[in-house]
């Protein structure tokens, strides 16, 4: 199982695997950091993966899940204005506006900021995924 391999060993192997694997490892590292509640470190890991995307970055599906991952970490840090920015950017990526998680988090952030538009996003996410 991949969780039993040390991160340093994985990183050394990533150098051999190339571009896509580097993005995968940063995302994997970010997910591990999220599980440990180390949200600022997770933001750094997800951002490091994001900068590896070729230009224009907005055209890649990975852009959506990396922006959503950054936003999710910021959400747990209760930095709702930055969270909102990350999720709006995620919504502008490929199929991001149809991603129920992206729409849900947008609604939650707007709710936390007492924005009445929150209800629209929350209802949309509910109708899409229940």
N, C-alpha and C positions, 0 to 999 in steps of 0.2 A: 504494500500500500504506500502511496506517495507521501503521506504524512510522517512515516517512519524514517524517511531519508532526511539528513541534515540539510538545512538551507544552504550552507556553504558548498556542499557537494552538488546540490541542484544548480546553484549559480554557476559553478565550474562547468557543468554539463551544458548549461544554457549557451555558454560562449561557443560551444561546438555546434549548436543547433540553429542559430541564426535569429533573424528578426522576429518571426512569429513566436518562437519559444521565449524570447526575452520578454515580450509583452505578456505572455502567459505567466511567466514566473513572477513578474511584478504584480500582476493581478492576484496570483495565488498568495504571494507574500502579503499583499494588501488585505486579502480575505482572512488570512491567519491573524493579522494585526487587529482586524475588526472583531474577530471572535474573542480576542484577549482584551477588548475595550481600549486599545491603543489607537484611538481615532486620529490624532494628529499624524502619527507615523503612517497610518493607513492612507491618509490623504497624500503624503509624500510618495508612497509606493505607487498608488494609482496615477499620480501626476507623472512619475518617472516613466510609466508605461505609456501614458498619453503622448508624451513628447517623442516617442519612438514611431508614432504613426506617420506615414508619408503624407505630404501635402497634396491636396487640401484634406485636412484631418476630418472635416465634417462629413466626408463621403463614406467613411468606414463605419460598419456596424459596431466595431470595437469602440468608436467614439461615444456612442450612446451608452454602452454599459460601463465604460470608464468614467464618463461624466456623471452617470447615475451613482456609481460607486463612490466617487468623490463627494457628491451631494449627500449620499446616505451617511457617510462618516461625519460630515458637517452637521447633518440633522441631529445625530446623536450628541454632537457637541453643543447643540442648541444655538448654532449660528445660522439663524433662519434666513437672513438676507443673502448670505453667500450660498446657502443651500438652494434658495430660490433661483439664483443666477445659474448655478450648475445644472439644475433640472430644466430650466428654460433652454439652455444650450443643448442638453440631451434631447429635448423634444424637437429640436431643429435638425437632428441627425436622421439617418435612414430609419424610417418607421418609428422614430422616437415619439411622435405625437400620437401613435396608436399603442404605445407601450403602457399598459395599465399601471405598472409600478411607478413609472415616471409621472403619470397623471395623478396618481394617489399622493405621491410625495409633494407635488406642486400644491394640491389641495390642502395637505396637512400644514405646509409652510405658510400658505396664505391664511389658514385658520389661526395659526400661532401668532400671526401679525394682525389679527382681527380684520382681515380683508373679506368683504362680503362675496367676492368672487370665489372663495374657497368652496362654497356649496356646489358650484358648477363642476369643478374638477373632482370633488369627492363623489358626486352623483355619477359622473361619467365613469370613473374608475369602478364604482360599485356595479353599474349596469354592464360593464365589460367583463368583470371577473367575479362579481358577487362578493 
